[in-house]
């Protein structure tokens, strides 16, 4: 693998390097200093200061780099589909395909790091204690703006939908409420409908309020969302 401007980097080095960088970003005690820009809208400035600093600098760019750290192929492979929610009643074993993937050391490590990143975002935004889908403010001086929150929710939603990460029932409802928050006729609404369907097909029925979710979908004209589904 050739990294532009920095010479060559052996592919075998990438998994270990990813781990080193993510452990550095997820360290909660290694960056004791005042934040350079204001943090508001319910974000917890005491959580993951290094990761928070990058998010404050440029949330979209930070998320883009983190997505590249968890591809579905290559030396950093996390698998085409995770197994976060693929469990059966009475703690039966995972499917044969999921078990086979889980035995791959690099894939397993990548998923652990991905879950740690998702959990860090949830803690930073304090999603499990929020009373709404997000702030209506969109100030460029105060982090997170509404768009920053939306970007983080989309990141989490995409990896939950692919079963690479698991979230709480409360966080899932925040995500669903965000997905239906756009105008019915907008292109974003159509994209969000597909993501909502993928989410509901990936998580257990017990993790969301079916009647409330169906009501949200109907209000948003998400006609692909049906009254019931099978996992």
Backbone as CSV, one residue per row, in Angstrom:
resi,resn,N_x,N_y,N_z,CA_x,CA_y,CA_z,C_x,C_y,C_z
1,UNK,0.849,-1.191,0.000,0.000,0.000,0.000,0.881,1.237,0.000
2,UNK,0.603,2.191,-0.853,1.376,3.424,-0.940,0.553,4.569,-0.370
3,UNK,1.123,5.283,0.590,0.484,6.446,1.173,1.101,7.681,0.545
4,UNK,0.298,8.467,-0.167,0.801,9.623,-0.906,1.568,10.575,-0.004
5,UNK,2.777,10.874,-0.416,3.580,11.846,0.310,4.351,11.290,1.485
6,UNK,4.120,10.024,1.838,4.779,9.465,3.010,5.456,8.131,2.718
7,UNK,5.730,7.841,1.463,6.388,6.600,1.134,5.449,5.414,1.213
8,UNK,5.995,4.219,1.418,5.191,2.995,1.435,4.955,2.518,2.860
9,UNK,3.828,1.825,3.032,3.464,1.264,4.327,3.016,-0.170,4.101
10,UNK,3.710,-1.152,4.661,3.345,-2.553,4.434,1.926,-2.842,4.902
11,UNK,1.213,-3.629,4.105,-0.171,-3.955,4.446,-0.269,-4.668,5.791
12,UNK,0.730,-5.482,6.119,0.699,-6.215,7.376,0.801,-5.298,8.586
13,UNK,1.305,-4.100,8.358,1.454,-3.145,9.462,0.136,-2.436,9.790
14,UNK,-0.806,-2.415,8.849,-2.014,-1.611,8.997,-2.885,-1.995,10.199
15,UNK,-3.175,-3.292,10.437,-4.024,-3.612,11.592,-3.433,-3.133,12.913
16,UNK,-2.139,-3.353,13.120,-1.510,-2.917,14.368,-1.499,-1.397,14.476
17,UNK,-1.260,-0.728,13.338,-1.248,0.730,13.348,-2.637,1.280,13.656
18,UNK,-3.663,0.680,13.065,-5.026,1.091,13.376,-5.294,0.974,14.866
19,UNK,-4.890,-0.143,15.443,-5.108,-0.345,16.872,-4.411,0.705,17.714
20,UNK,-3.177,1.035,17.355,-2.420,2.027,18.114,-3.098,3.396,18.061
21,UNK,-3.531,3.787,16.869,-4.163,5.096,16.702,-5.496,5.158,17.442
22,UNK,-6.312,4.107,17.316,-7.622,4.120,17.966,-7.500,4.048,19.485
23,UNK,-6.547,3.287,19.989,-6.341,3.275,21.441,-5.942,4.660,21.932
24,UNK,-5.123,5.367,21.140,-4.720,6.727,21.489,-5.943,7.650,21.521
25,UNK,-6.800,7.550,20.505,-7.970,8.426,20.442,-8.993,8.106,21.530
26,UNK,-9.094,6.845,21.909,-10.089,6.433,22.883,-9.623,6.573,24.328
27,UNK,-8.364,6.935,24.527,-7.837,7.138,25.877,-8.561,8.322,26.523
28,UNK,-9.073,8.122,27.728,-9.849,9.166,28.386,-9.034,10.005,29.362
29,UNK,-7.756,9.703,29.507,-6.975,10.404,30.529,-5.691,11.038,30.000
30,UNK,-5.403,10.906,28.722,-4.105,11.332,28.213,-4.048,12.749,27.689
31,UNK,-5.141,13.520,27.833,-5.160,14.854,27.245,-5.862,15.802,28.217
32,UNK,-5.173,16.153,29.288,-5.751,16.995,30.311,-5.481,18.457,29.998
33,UNK,-6.428,19.106,29.353,-6.294,20.517,29.037,-7.664,21.087,28.743
34,UNK,-7.786,22.403,28.726,-9.043,23.059,28.394,-9.317,22.912,26.903
35,UNK,-10.562,22.695,26.546,-10.919,22.618,25.139,-10.814,24.004,24.522
36,UNK,-10.316,24.070,23.281,-10.067,25.352,22.629,-11.332,26.002,22.107
37,UNK,-12.400,25.228,21.890,-13.655,25.788,21.418,-14.787,25.301,22.300
38,UNK,-15.866,26.037,22.348,-16.944,25.757,23.272,-17.679,24.479,22.902
39,UNK,-17.985,23.702,23.929,-18.743,22.476,23.756,-20.059,22.639,24.494
40,UNK,-21.172,22.437,23.786,-22.477,22.643,24.401,-23.441,21.588,23.887
41,UNK,-24.718,21.928,23.878,-25.772,21.058,23.351,-25.785,19.683,23.994
42,UNK,-25.359,19.599,25.265,-25.427,18.334,25.973,-24.218,17.442,25.788
43,UNK,-23.230,17.826,24.971,-22.049,16.991,24.779,-21.205,16.979,26.043
44,UNK,-20.639,15.830,26.358,-19.829,15.672,27.557,-18.365,15.908,27.212
45,UNK,-17.816,17.041,27.681,-16.447,17.397,27.322,-15.415,16.574,28.087
46,UNK,-15.839,15.840,29.115,-14.898,15.051,29.899,-14.637,13.690,29.283
47,UNK,-15.413,13.308,28.269,-15.294,11.990,27.669,-14.416,12.024,26.423
48,UNK,-13.455,11.121,26.347,-12.627,10.925,25.157,-12.116,12.262,24.602
49,UNK,-11.280,12.982,25.356,-10.866,14.329,24.936,-10.129,14.371,23.605
50,UNK,-9.349,13.350,23.278,-8.624,13.362,22.003,-9.576,13.191,20.828
51,UNK,-10.487,12.258,20.945,-11.478,12.053,19.896,-12.379,13.275,19.774
52,UNK,-12.766,13.838,20.894,-13.618,15.024,20.893,-12.915,16.194,20.217
53,UNK,-11.623,16.331,20.463,-10.864,17.431,19.854,-10.913,17.352,18.327
54,UNK,-10.733,16.158,17.772,-10.801,15.994,16.319,-12.205,16.273,15.799
55,UNK,-13.218,15.808,16.523,-14.594,16.061,16.103,-14.902,17.553,16.090
56,UNK,-14.378,18.281,17.073,-14.580,19.723,17.111,-13.888,20.416,15.939
57,UNK,-12.707,19.936,15.587,-11.970,20.544,14.474,-12.729,20.384,13.163
58,UNK,-13.191,19.162,12.887,-13.891,18.889,11.628,-14.604,17.547,11.763
59,UNK,-15.875,17.594,12.125,-16.627,16.363,12.336,-16.720,15.505,11.068
60,UNK,-17.122,16.077,9.904,-17.230,15.241,8.703,-15.913,14.568,8.319
61,UNK,-14.808,15.298,8.409,-13.508,14.729,8.040,-13.106,13.623,9.000
62,UNK,-13.356,13.822,10.283,-13.028,12.797,11.271,-13.820,11.524,11.026
63,UNK,-15.100,11.666,10.730,-15.943,10.498,10.468,-15.538,9.789,9.181
64,UNK,-15.117,10.559,8.183,-14.661,9.957,6.931,-13.446,9.074,7.178
65,UNK,-12.484,9.583,7.937,-11.278,8.808,8.235,-11.637,7.559,9.042
66,UNK,-12.540,7.698,10.014,-12.922,6.545,10.828,-13.649,5.493,10.000
67,UNK,-14.471,5.925,9.035,-15.118,4.947,8.149,-14.072,4.160,7.365
68,UNK,-13.033,4.858,6.909,-11.976,4.194,6.144,-11.203,3.197,7.001
69,UNK,-11.273,3.358,8.321,-10.564,2.443,9.215,-11.301,1.122,9.395
70,UNK,-12.549,1.037,8.886,-13.349,-0.177,9.071,-13.979,-0.624,7.754
71,UNK,-13.154,-0.992,6.770,-13.688,-1.441,5.477,-14.180,-2.877,5.557
72,UNK,-14.898,-3.305,4.519,-15.404,-4.677,4.481,-14.483,-5.599,3.682
73,UNK,-13.296,-5.133,3.382,-12.330,-5.958,2.672,-10.929,-5.420,2.886
74,UNK,-9.936,-6.202,2.477,-8.564,-5.760,2.599,-7.961,-6.081,3.948
75,UNK,-6.763,-5.547,4.240,-6.049,-5.893,5.477,-6.733,-5.395,6.749
76,UNK,-7.679,-4.460,6.632,-8.419,-3.964,7.796,-9.851,-4.485,7.818
77,UNK,-10.091,-5.594,7.155,-11.431,-6.141,6.956,-12.205,-6.290,8.262
78,UNK,-13.475,-5.841,8.259,-14.372,-6.100,9.388,-15.523,-7.010,8.974
79,UNK,-15.462,-7.558,7.754,-16.507,-8.454,7.290,-17.657,-7.708,6.646
80,UNK,-18.325,-8.345,5.701,-19.439,-7.699,5.003,-20.629,-7.469,5.922
81,UNK,-20.815,-8.342,6.890,-21.912,-8.166,7.849,-21.436,-8.615,9.213
82,UNK,-21.725,-7.818,10.199,-21.318,-8.157,11.547,-22.243,-9.166,12.190
83,UNK,-22.016,-9.423,13.466,-22.849,-10.381,14.174,-23.304,-9.802,15.514
84,UNK,-23.341,-8.472,15.608,-23.722,-7.847,16.856,-25.081,-8.283,17.366
85,UNK,-26.068,-8.419,16.462,-27.417,-8.792,16.866,-27.790,-10.197,16.409
86,UNK,-26.861,-10.916,15.776,-27.210,-12.244,15.267,-27.056,-13.268,16.385
87,UNK,-27.998,-13.277,17.288,-28.068,-14.293,18.345,-29.475,-14.849,18.354
88,UNK,-29.632,-16.047,18.790,-30.923,-16.714,18.776,-31.437,-16.854,20.205
89,UNK,-32.718,-17.127,20.373,-33.268,-17.306,21.727,-32.510,-18.376,22.498
90,UNK,-32.482,-18.225,23.836,-31.841,-19.185,24.725,-30.334,-19.287,24.497
91,UNK,-29.761,-18.184,23.989,-28.302,-18.107,23.826,-27.748,-19.194,22.923
92,UNK,-28.492,-19.579,21.896,-27.970,-20.552,20.956,-26.793,-19.959,20.204
93,UNK,-26.005,-20.796,19.580,-24.812,-20.342,18.887,-25.166,-19.496,17.680
94,UNK,-24.204,-18.650,17.275,-24.393,-17.832,16.086,-24.450,-18.719,14.856
95,UNK,-24.936,-18.144,13.752,-24.998,-18.898,12.517,-23.605,-19.350,12.106
96,UNK,-23.555,-20.374,11.287,-22.273,-20.924,10.847,-21.428,-19.852,10.158
97,UNK,-22.069,-19.035,9.319,-21.345,-17.993,8.606,-20.765,-16.980,9.575
98,UNK,-21.572,-16.552,10.564,-21.100,-15.573,11.528,-19.979,-16.146,12.383
99,UNK,-20.095,-17.422,12.767,-19.062,-18.056,13.570,-17.747,-18.122,12.812
100,UNK,-17.824,-18.430,11.518,-16.624,-18.507,10.701,-15.921,-17.159,10.633
101,UNK,-16.722,-16.094,10.450,-16.145,-14.757,10.394,-15.536,-14.379,11.731
102,UNK,-16.200,-14.765,12.822,-15.751,-14.374,14.148,-14.408,-14.987,14.505
103,UNK,-14.019,-16.054,13.829,-12.750,-16.687,14.121,-11.579,-15.952,13.475
104,UNK,-11.852,-14.983,12.649,-10.784,-14.226,12.015,-10.316,-13.138,12.962
105,UNK,-9.061,-13.190,13.356,-8.554,-12.308,14.402,-8.666,-10.837,14.032
106,UNK,-8.273,-10.481,12.813,-8.297,-9.075,12.408,-9.718,-8.555,12.341
107,UNK,-10.619,-9.366,11.793,-12.025,-8.970,11.716,-12.572,-8.734,13.119
108,UNK,-12.297,-9.651,14.029,-12.811,-9.553,15.388,-12.273,-8.308,16.086
109,UNK,-10.988,-8.032,15.916,-10.394,-6.846,16.532,-10.998,-5.572,15.948
110,UNK,-11.191,-5.569,14.619,-11.785,-4.402,13.979,-13.163,-4.116,14.518
111,UNK,-13.968,-5.151,14.731,-15.309,-4.960,15.267,-15.276,-4.457,16.704
112,UNK,-14.334,-4.938,17.481,-14.232,-4.447,18.857,-13.908,-2.957,18.877
113,UNK,-12.983,-2.552,18.019,-12.644,-1.136,17.947,-13.822,-0.316,17.426
114,UNK,-14.538,-0.851,16.442,-15.687,-0.134,15.897,-16.764,0.043,16.958
115,UNK,-17.031,-1.001,17.734,-18.006,-0.876,18.823,-17.547,0.161,19.840
116,UNK,-16.238,0.203,20.100,-15.708,1.179,21.050,-15.895,2.607,20.542
117,UNK,-15.718,2.813,19.234,-15.922,4.140,18.648,-17.392,4.532,18.736
118,UNK,-18.285,3.614,18.373,-19.720,3.878,18.443,-20.122,4.217,19.880
119,UNK,-19.640,3.439,20.839,-19.962,3.690,22.241,-19.420,5.034,22.702
120,UNK,-18.241,5.409,22.194,-17.656,6.705,22.545,-18.524,7.848,22.041
121,UNK,-19.023,7.744,20.806,-19.902,8.788,20.264,-21.173,8.915,21.113
122,UNK,-21.727,7.785,21.521,-22.945,7.801,22.324,-22.695,8.477,23.659
123,UNK,-21.536,8.194,24.264,-21.197,8.823,25.538,-20.932,10.315,25.374
124,UNK,-20.213,10.692,24.331,-19.906,12.102,24.106,-21.180,12.913,23.938
125,UNK,-22.132,12.379,23.169,-23.397,13.075,22.943,-24.405,12.821,24.064
126,UNK,-24.058,11.914,24.996,-24.956,11.570,26.102,-26.323,11.152,25.570
127,UNK,-26.324,10.318,24.535,-27.568,9.968,23.852,-28.552,9.227,24.748
128,UNK,-28.042,8.386,25.645,-28.958,7.593,26.466,-29.718,8.445,27.473
129,UNK,-29.273,9.701,27.683,-29.947,10.579,28.629,-30.618,11.772,27.964
130,UNK,-30.544,11.854,26.639,-31.184,12.960,25.937,-32.693,12.757,25.907
131,UNK,-33.413,13.869,25.886,-34.873,13.793,25.841,-35.421,14.019,24.443
132,UNK,-34.552,14.304,23.474,-34.995,14.549,22.106,-33.964,14.077,21.118
133,UNK,-34.292,14.193,19.831,-33.387,13.697,18.799,-32.164,14.556,18.634
134,UNK,-32.211,15.798,19.097,-31.038,16.657,18.967,-31.427,18.105,19.059
135,UNK,-30.411,18.963,19.166,-30.653,20.394,19.277,-31.053,20.979,17.935
136,UNK,-31.849,22.026,17.975,-32.236,22.716,16.744,-31.209,23.773,16.366
137,UNK,-30.229,24.000,17.235,-29.212,24.999,16.948,-28.269,24.489,15.870
138,UNK,-27.703,25.397,15.118,-26.741,25.006,14.082,-25.601,26.008,14.048
139,UNK,-25.135,26.396,15.219,-24.057,27.369,15.323,-22.735,26.727,14.955
140,UNK,-21.918,27.442,14.214,-20.605,26.930,13.831,-19.605,27.109,14.959
141,UNK,-19.946,27.941,15.972,-19.029,28.165,17.080,-19.227,27.179,18.220
142,UNK,-20.415,26.619,18.328,-20.729,25.716,19.428,-20.820,24.295,18.897
143,UNK,-20.027,23.418,19.483,-20.053,22.013,19.078,-20.798,21.212,20.140
144,UNK,-21.637,20.264,19.754,-21.975,19.910,18.378,-23.143,20.732,17.841
145,UNK,-23.046,21.150,16.600,-24.181,21.766,15.929,-25.185,20.664,15.594
146,UNK,-26.341,21.060,15.115,-27.336,20.055,14.721,-26.777,19.154,13.638
147,UNK,-26.064,19.721,12.690,-25.501,18.903,11.611,-24.448,17.936,12.140
148,UNK,-23.657,18.367,13.149,-22.675,17.470,13.755,-23.370,16.270,14.390
149,UNK,-24.455,16.535,15.116,-25.212,15.456,15.748,-25.765,14.508,14.696
150,UNK,-26.309,15.073,13.619,-26.860,14.251,12.543,-25.781,13.360,11.930
151,UNK,-24.603,13.913,11.718,-23.505,13.138,11.118,-23.098,11.977,12.019
152,UNK,-23.042,12.221,13.318,-22.683,11.165,14.258,-23.771,10.098,14.330
153,UNK,-25.030,10.519,14.302,-26.129,9.554,14.317,-26.117,8.685,13.068
154,UNK,-25.819,9.281,11.927,-25.752,8.511,10.679,-24.617,7.491,10.733
155,UNK,-23.476,7.905,11.256,-22.336,6.987,11.395,-22.747,5.780,12.229
156,UNK,-23.337,6.052,13.391,-23.759,4.968,14.274,-24.820,4.098,13.598
157,UNK,-25.807,4.743,12.969,-26.909,4.007,12.348,-26.420,3.051,11.270
158,UNK,-25.483,3.500,10.459,-24.997,2.670,9.363,-24.320,1.404,9.866
159,UNK,-23.558,1.510,10.956,-22.864,0.331,11.455,-23.765,-0.549,12.317
160,UNK,-24.814,0.015,12.897,-25.812,-0.820,13.567,-26.611,-1.591,12.518
161,UNK,-26.968,-0.914,11.425,-27.735,-1.560,10.357,-26.963,-2.711,9.723
162,UNK,-25.638,-2.596,9.665,-24.820,-3.674,9.100,-24.442,-4.713,10.150
163,UNK,-24.970,-4.557,11.357,-24.749,-5.481,12.472,-23.303,-5.539,12.926
164,UNK,-22.585,-4.454,12.733,-21.224,-4.384,13.239,-21.168,-3.762,14.629
165,UNK,-22.240,-3.120,15.060,-22.260,-2.461,16.360,-23.633,-2.615,16.993
166,UNK,-23.671,-2.481,18.309,-24.902,-2.624,19.087,-25.114,-1.342,19.885
167,UNK,-26.369,-0.889,19.973,-26.696,0.290,20.776,-27.872,-0.029,21.682
168,UNK,-28.105,0.839,22.657,-29.217,0.639,23.576,-30.535,0.972,22.903
169,UNK,-31.615,0.571,23.536,-32.953,0.873,23.033,-33.167,2.383,22.936
170,UNK,-32.703,3.134,23.951,-32.863,4.579,23.943,-32.132,5.235,22.795
171,UNK,-30.891,4.806,22.559,-30.116,5.361,21.453,-30.755,5.022,20.119
172,UNK,-31.258,3.795,19.994,-31.919,3.400,18.746,-33.124,4.293,18.465
173,UNK,-33.898,4.621,19.488,-35.067,5.477,19.280,-34.639,6.889,18.870
174,UNK,-33.532,7.394,19.418,-33.010,8.692,18.979,-32.672,8.648,17.491
175,UNK,-32.056,7.552,17.064,-31.683,7.408,15.662,-32.931,7.375,14.778
176,UNK,-33.923,6.596,15.173,-35.152,6.491,14.385,-35.863,7.842,14.298
177,UNK,-35.884,8.586,15.393,-36.522,9.901,15.391,-35.769,10.874,14.476
178,UNK,-34.443,10.747,14.446,-33.675,11.583,13.523,-33.993,11.225,12.073
179,UNK,-34.069,9.943,11.774,-34.268,9.514,10.392,-35.578,10.018,9.796
180,UNK,-36.586,10.212,10.626,-37.890,10.652,10.114,-38.053,12.171,10.192
181,UNK,-36.977,12.900,10.492,-37.100,14.335,10.745,-37.035,15.198,9.496
182,UNK,-36.867,14.596,8.323,-36.766,15.369,7.094,-38.092,15.386,6.348
183,UNK,-38.254,16.358,5.480,-39.468,16.476,4.670,-39.689,15.210,3.847
184,UNK,-40.957,14.794,3.745,-41.290,13.546,3.048,-40.757,13.499,1.618
185,UNK,-40.704,14.630,0.959,-40.344,14.650,-0.458,-38.860,14.864,-0.716
186,UNK,-38.067,15.042,0.329,-36.652,15.333,0.122,-35.869,14.074,-0.224
187,UNK,-34.769,14.252,-0.927,-33.910,13.110,-1.270,-33.338,12.474,-0.005
188,UNK,-33.050,13.320,0.997,-32.511,12.815,2.252,-33.507,11.876,2.925
189,UNK,-34.800,12.209,2.826,-35.825,11.356,3.418,-35.816,9.974,2.771
190,UNK,-35.645,9.929,1.464,-35.619,8.645,0.763,-34.413,7.811,1.208
191,UNK,-33.268,8.467,1.370,-32.078,7.764,1.847,-32.300,7.258,3.274
192,UNK,-32.922,8.102,4.096,-33.166,7.725,5.483,-34.174,6.584,5.589
193,UNK,-35.133,6.533,4.667,-36.094,5.435,4.682,-35.380,4.102,4.476
194,UNK,-34.472,4.052,3.517,-33.719,2.820,3.275,-32.906,2.429,4.512
195,UNK,-32.296,3.438,5.156,-31.497,3.157,6.341,-32.379,2.680,7.493
196,UNK,-33.562,3.256,7.616,-34.482,2.841,8.676,-34.929,1.395,8.477
197,UNK,-35.233,1.029,7.238,-35.617,-0.347,6.949,-34.480,-1.302,7.298
198,UNK,-33.260,-0.932,6.929,-32.106,-1.773,7.243,-31.925,-1.914,8.747
199,UNK,-32.114,-0.835,9.473,-31.999,-0.881,10.930,-33.022,-1.833,11.535
200,UNK,-34.275,-1.687,11.129,-35.344,-2.495,11.709,-35.208,-3.970,11.349
201,UNK,-34.533,-4.253,10.246,-34.281,-5.644,9.870,-33.038,-6.209,10.538
202,UNK,-32.318,-5.372,11.298,-31.055,-5.800,11.896,-31.121,-5.948,13.407
203,UNK,-32.080,-5.293,14.046,-32.145,-5.321,15.508,-33.333,-6.160,15.966
204,UNK,-33.278,-6.699,17.165,-34.402,-7.490,17.677,-35.652,-6.629,17.861
205,UNK,-36.827,-7.250,17.728,-38.088,-6.538,17.912,-38.172,-5.879,19.287
206,UNK,-37.553,-6.501,20.285,-37.645,-5.989,21.650,-36.862,-4.704,21.861
207,UNK,-36.046,-4.328,20.885,-35.203,-3.148,21.046,-35.881,-1.856,20.604
208,UNK,-37.112,-1.917,20.112,-37.817,-0.699,19.738,-39.314,-0.882,19.952
209,UNK,-39.994,0.247,20.122,-41.452,0.259,20.290,-42.070,0.174,18.899
210,UNK,-42.652,-0.965,18.572,-43.139,-1.208,17.211,-44.233,-0.226,16.811
211,UNK,-45.197,0.004,17.690,-46.315,0.889,17.337,-45.845,2.328,17.164
212,UNK,-44.969,2.781,18.056,-44.450,4.147,17.945,-43.591,4.289,16.697
213,UNK,-42.783,3.271,16.405,-41.928,3.305,15.224,-42.769,3.340,13.951
214,UNK,-43.827,2.540,13.907,-44.710,2.537,12.743,-45.378,3.902,12.566
215,UNK,-45.769,4.521,13.682,-46.368,5.856,13.619,-45.371,6.867,13.053
216,UNK,-44.122,6.813,13.525,-43.087,7.710,13.008,-42.913,7.515,11.501
217,UNK,-42.886,6.253,11.087,-42.682,5.944,9.671,-43.834,6.466,8.818
218,UNK,-45.044,6.303,9.299,-46.203,6.773,8.545,-46.215,8.293,8.435
219,UNK,-45.854,8.984,9.513,-45.799,10.443,9.494,-44.749,10.941,8.502
220,UNK,-43.685,10.154,8.317,-42.604,10.541,7.411,-42.802,9.990,6.001
221,UNK,-43.930,9.318,5.755,-44.215,8.702,4.443,-43.209,7.617,4.095
222,UNK,-42.752,6.891,5.104,-41.825,5.779,4.891,-42.650,4.515,4.680
223,UNK,-43.156,4.320,3.475,-44.089,3.232,3.226,-43.411,1.866,3.156
224,UNK,-42.088,1.825,3.080,-41.390,0.539,3.101,-41.403,-0.097,4.487
225,UNK,-41.628,0.713,5.519,-41.654,0.197,6.888,-43.002,-0.449,7.127
226,UNK,-42.996,-1.742,7.413,-44.229,-2.495,7.571,-44.521,-2.730,9.039
227,UNK,-45.754,-3.106,9.390,-46.127,-3.289,10.787,-45.311,-4.347,11.505
228,UNK,-44.799,-5.337,10.796,-44.002,-6.367,11.448,-42.920,-6.818,10.494
229,UNK,-41.895,-7.440,11.034,-40.805,-7.953,10.224,-40.196,-9.131,10.946
230,UNK,-39.400,-9.882,10.221,-38.660,-10.973,10.822,-37.207,-10.654,10.766
231,UNK,-36.478,-11.046,11.807,-35.041,-10.761,11.886,-34.267,-11.840,11.174
